[in-house]
Amino acid sequence: MLPRESQQLAHDHAELNGLLKEVQQALNGADLEVSQARLDLFWARLAVHIRAEHLHLFPSALDGLSDTAVEPTLNEARAAVERLRSDHNFFMRELARAIETMRTLSSVRDNGTVNEGLQIVRDTIRKLEQRLVTHNQSEESQIYRWAGTVLNERSRAELATQISDELMNRPPRFSLDVWSS
């Protein structure tokens, strides 16, 4: 069982996975407007999720590990966090490219060019999805559990509040209904 603060993030993984499926459905239906809107929401939600991990979870877990002799070692944990950060950079870079392609396609009138662009975005999303599955499993089996092991109850409660606040810190272009759907 994951600690409360990590359950929030694991639940967010599931919601993000659902959003990603919606992006894929819209892309497969060749609906540019819906594809672009769903992709933008997924990108923003993933960015907020990553921000919560970078600003709160990772530092808290690493700080907690520095004060204990539990497994993993601090160096192992730092290496794991660096791999996760590398994945995060990959996700954001690939999503930015996909968003840019979608924006370009919105002004294109040639069906062949639109279809080619949509296929590029589909392939990018498929590649991203494959890496995201492995990444999420790694997070949930490692850093999410470590936080519950190394932090005291007060620190865990603080972390849960910080994560919750961060996950609801939506960009102004999204209404609360859209963000929470």
Secondary structure, DSSP 8 states (H G I E B T S, - for coil): ---HHHHHHHHHHHHHHHHHHHHHHHHHTT-HHHHHHHHHHHHHHHHHHHHHIIIIIHHHHHHHHHT---SS-HHHHHHHHHHHHHHHHHHHHHHHHHHHHHHHHTT---HHHHHHHHHHHHHHHHHHHHHHHHHHHHHHHTHHHHHHHHS-HHHHHHHHHHHHHHHT---TTS-HHHHH-
